[in-house]
Amino acid sequence: MKLPNLPDFAAMSRRERALAAGSALVLASVLLDRLVLSPWLGHTGMVHREISRLEEDLRSYQGLLARKPRILAEAERYRDYLDARSQEGDMASLLREIESLGRESGITLGEVKPSEGAANEVYQDYAIEVQYQGSLQQWIRFVYLVQSSKVLFTIERSTMAKTDDDAGTLQGSLRLSGRLIRTEDQPAPEGPDEA
């Protein structure tokens, strides 16, 4: 394909030369804006926004660091209480976790019967019998949440049956065992439960 011949600039009239020069100037400024100025201004704006966000984070972190001595002093005052975790506290945390999972799944929890299980120097097992009522989807969600919980739960037995009043509602029970790993400063219990 052959390009058309451009008119000779010297042969143009004064008016045509002024128009061609003005058009070339406008075209050059548009290209400069599109290729250089707009990307540069966009990048500069993004950098300013990021700097503002980082400055806000820095102010927030400085506020937290300013409170660090007071928080450490409070933690030191309660260290004996926090370190001496009792078996009742362990069971309470397991029961809170079960209740939280029940709320999250939408299932209705009935009677929850805890009992202490085997123990050794590394872990303590607790057995929990949970009565529930809900739909099949809620039961599936509850079982999934129990299995993926931060607590080491194991489902040992599960029963379910349809309720008489509503065909879409199930009732049943789950037998769970929850295992809590001991910390180094937490002694193993003495007595017949020791394994």
Secondary structure as a PSIPRED ss2 file (coil, helix, strand):
# PSIPRED VFORMAT (PSIPRED V4.0)

   1 M C   1.000  0.000  0.000
   2 K C   1.000  0.000  0.000
   3 L C   1.000  0.000  0.000
   4 P C   1.000  0.000  0.000
   5 N C   1.000  0.000  0.000
   6 L C   1.000  0.000  0.000
   7 P C   1.000  0.000  0.000
   8 D C   1.000  0.000  0.000
   9 F C   1.000  0.000  0.000
  10 A C   1.000  0.000  0.000
  11 A C   1.000  0.000  0.000
  12 M C   1.000  0.000  0.000
  13 S C   1.000  0.000  0.000
  14 R H   0.000  1.000  0.000
  15 R H   0.000  1.000  0.000
  16 E H   0.000  1.000  0.000
  17 R H   0.000  1.000  0.000
  18 A H   0.000  1.000  0.000
  19 L H   0.000  1.000  0.000
  20 A H   0.000  1.000  0.000
  21 A H   0.000  1.000  0.000
  22 G H   0.000  1.000  0.000
  23 S H   0.000  1.000  0.000
  24 A H   0.000  1.000  0.000
  25 L H   0.000  1.000  0.000
  26 V H   0.000  1.000  0.000
  27 L H   0.000  1.000  0.000
  28 A H   0.000  1.000  0.000
  29 S H   0.000  1.000  0.000
  30 V H   0.000  1.000  0.000
  31 L H   0.000  1.000  0.000
  32 L H   0.000  1.000  0.000
  33 D H   0.000  1.000  0.000
  34 R H   0.000  1.000  0.000
  35 L H   0.000  1.000  0.000
  36 V H   0.000  1.000  0.000
  37 L H   0.000  1.000  0.000
  38 S H   0.000  1.000  0.000
  39 P H   0.000  1.000  0.000
  40 W H   0.000  1.000  0.000
  41 L H   0.000  1.000  0.000
  42 G H   0.000  1.000  0.000
  43 H H   0.000  1.000  0.000
  44 T H   0.000  1.000  0.000
  45 G H   0.000  1.000  0.000
  46 M H   0.000  1.000  0.000
  47 V H   0.000  1.000  0.000
  48 H H   0.000  1.000  0.000
  49 R H   0.000  1.000  0.000
  50 E H   0.000  1.000  0.000
  51 I H   0.000  1.000  0.000
  52 S H   0.000  1.000  0.000
  53 R H   0.000  1.000  0.000
  54 L H   0.000  1.000  0.000
  55 E H   0.000  1.000  0.000
  56 E H   0.000  1.000  0.000
  57 D H   0.000  1.000  0.000
  58 L H   0.000  1.000  0.000
  59 R H   0.000  1.000  0.000
  60 S H   0.000  1.000  0.000
  61 Y H   0.000  1.000  0.000
  62 Q H   0.000  1.000  0.000
  63 G H   0.000  1.000  0.000
  64 L H   0.000  1.000  0.000
  65 L H   0.000  1.000  0.000
  66 A H   0.000  1.000  0.000
  67 R H   0.000  1.000  0.000
  68 K H   0.000  1.000  0.000
  69 P H   0.000  1.000  0.000
  70 R H   0.000  1.000  0.000
  71 I H   0.000  1.000  0.000
  72 L H   0.000  1.000  0.000
  73 A H   0.000  1.000  0.000
  74 E H   0.000  1.000  0.000
  75 A H   0.000  1.000  0.000
  76 E H   0.000  1.000  0.000
  77 R H   0.000  1.000  0.000
  78 Y C   1.000  0.000  0.000
  79 R H   0.000  1.000  0.000
  80 D H   0.000  1.000  0.000
  81 Y H   0.000  1.000  0.000
  82 L H   0.000  1.000  0.000
  83 D H   0.000  1.000  0.000
  84 A C   1.000  0.000  0.000
  85 R C   1.000  0.000  0.000
  86 S C   1.000  0.000  0.000
  87 Q H   0.000  1.000  0.000
  88 E H   0.000  1.000  0.000
  89 G H   0.000  1.000  0.000
  90 D H   0.000  1.000  0.000
  91 M H   0.000  1.000  0.000
  92 A H   0.000  1.000  0.000
  93 S H   0.000  1.000  0.000
  94 L H   0.000  1.000  0.000
  95 L H   0.000  1.000  0.000
  96 R H   0.000  1.000  0.000
  97 E H   0.000  1.000  0.000
  98 I H   0.000  1.000  0.000
  99 E H   0.000  1.000  0.000
 100 S H   0.000  1.000  0.000
 101 L H   0.000  1.000  0.000
 102 G H   0.000  1.000  0.000
 103 R H   0.000  1.000  0.000
 104 E H   0.000  1.000  0.000
 105 S H   0.000  1.000  0.000
 106 G C   1.000  0.000  0.000
 107 I C   1.000  0.000  0.000
 108 T E   0.000  0.000  1.000
 109 L E   0.000  0.000  1.000
 110 G E   0.000  0.000  1.000
 111 E E   0.000  0.000  1.000
 112 V E   0.000  0.000  1.000
 113 K E   0.000  0.000  1.000
 114 P E   0.000  0.000  1.000
 115 S E   0.000  0.000  1.000
 116 E E   0.000  0.000  1.000
 117 G E   0.000  0.000  1.000
 118 A E   0.000  0.000  1.000
 119 A E   0.000  0.000  1.000
 120 N C   1.000  0.000  0.000
 121 E C   1.000  0.000  0.000
 122 V C   1.000  0.000  0.000
 123 Y E   0.000  0.000  1.000
 124 Q E   0.000  0.000  1.000
 125 D E   0.000  0.000  1.000
 126 Y E   0.000  0.000  1.000
 127 A E   0.000  0.000  1.000
 128 I E   0.000  0.000  1.000
 129 E E   0.000  0.000  1.000
 130 V E   0.000  0.000  1.000
 131 Q E   0.000  0.000  1.000
 132 Y E   0.000  0.000  1.000
 133 Q E   0.000  0.000  1.000
 134 G E   0.000  0.000  1.000
 135 S C   1.000  0.000  0.000
 136 L H   0.000  1.000  0.000
 137 Q H   0.000  1.000  0.000
 138 Q H   0.000  1.000  0.000
 139 W H   0.000  1.000  0.000
 140 I H   0.000  1.000  0.000
 141 R H   0.000  1.000  0.000
 142 F H   0.000  1.000  0.000
 143 V H   0.000  1.000  0.000
 144 Y H   0.000  1.000  0.000
 145 L H   0.000  1.000  0.000
 146 V H   0.000  1.000  0.000
 147 Q H   0.000  1.000  0.000
 148 S C   1.000  0.000  0.000
 149 S C   1.000  0.000  0.000
 150 K C   1.000  0.000  0.000
 151 V C   1.000  0.000  0.000
 152 L E   0.000  0.000  1.000
 153 F E   0.000  0.000  1.000
 154 T E   0.000  0.000  1.000
 155 I E   0.000  0.000  1.000
 156 E E   0.000  0.000  1.000
 157 R E   0.000  0.000  1.000
 158 S E   0.000  0.000  1.000
 159 T E   0.000  0.000  1.000
 160 M E   0.000  0.000  1.000
 161 A E   0.000  0.000  1.000
 162 K E   0.000  0.000  1.000
 163 T C   1.000  0.000  0.000
 164 D C   1.000  0.000  0.000
 165 D C   1.000  0.000  0.000
 166 D C   1.000  0.000  0.000
 167 A C   1.000  0.000  0.000
 168 G C   1.000  0.000  0.000
 169 T C   1.000  0.000  0.000
 170 L E   0.000  0.000  1.000
 171 Q E   0.000  0.000  1.000
 172 G E   0.000  0.000  1.000
 173 S E   0.000  0.000  1.000
 174 L E   0.000  0.000  1.000
 175 R E   0.000  0.000  1.000
 176 L E   0.000  0.000  1.000
 177 S E   0.000  0.000  1.000
 178 G E   0.000  0.000  1.000
 179 R E   0.000  0.000  1.000
 180 L E   0.000  0.000  1.000
 181 I E   0.000  0.000  1.000
 182 R C   1.000  0.000  0.000
 183 T C   1.000  0.000  0.000
 184 E C   1.000  0.000  0.000
 185 D C   1.000  0.000  0.000
 186 Q C   1.000  0.000  0.000
 187 P C   1.000  0.000  0.000
 188 A C   1.000  0.000  0.000
 189 P C   1.000  0.000  0.000
 190 E C   1.000  0.000  0.000
 191 G C   1.000  0.000  0.000
 192 P C   1.000  0.000  0.000
 193 D C   1.000  0.000  0.000
 194 E E   0.000  0.000  1.000
 195 A C   1.000  0.000  0.000
